Amino acid sequence: MIDHHAALIYTMVLVSAADRNMTDAEMRTIGEIVQYLPIFSDFDDERLPQVASDCAALLDDEDGLDRTLKVIRDALPARLHETAYALACDVAAADGK
């Protein structure tokens, strides 16, 4: 099981990968969010590449989308659902499309 930080990162990576094109702008936005938002203040941001890579690998598996959504759901407390939604929106809007 992943922690709530990873669940939020998985959410952002999932949105970024939704169109099969993870842009530099989206990746930069994820990095900035992890670096600056208070929810990530106790997260070691050097873990970000590995967490993002783990999510991408999970998405590539058979039934990867369903499995990734389950992992996120199981790890994300209800108090962070709106946060996850807001972060997903930020990433979706990052490249202006």
Secondary structure, DSSP 8 states (H G I E B T S, - for coil): ---HHHHHHHHHHHHHHTTT---HHHHHHHHHHHHH-GGGTTS-GGGHHHHHHHHHHHHHSTTHHHHHHHHHHHHS-GGGHHHHHHHHHHHHHTT--
